């Protein structure tokens, strides 16, 4: 039996989305290896956080049919600090 999953990664100027058929019981690590993402985009996928449908997971997590494996780039700025900075710059509205 096989399951169909997707592997997704995005940057501002390029994106990667690949559907894969994997054996039942495949893991996140199996999907990343089968996708060819690391080679195609010259990425060190081991250095990136992974998730399934926006929820961080470990690479040994077993996948279910229809799962979407996502790789997350590190944040360039802390969102809380960015909001504080904007709040200091923008005048308050009545």
Secondary structure, DSSP 8 states (H G I E B T S, - for coil): -EEEEEEEEE-SS-EEEEEEEEETT-BHHHHHHHHTHHHHHT--GGGSEEEETTEE--TT-B--TT-EEEEE---SS-HHHHHHHHHHHS----
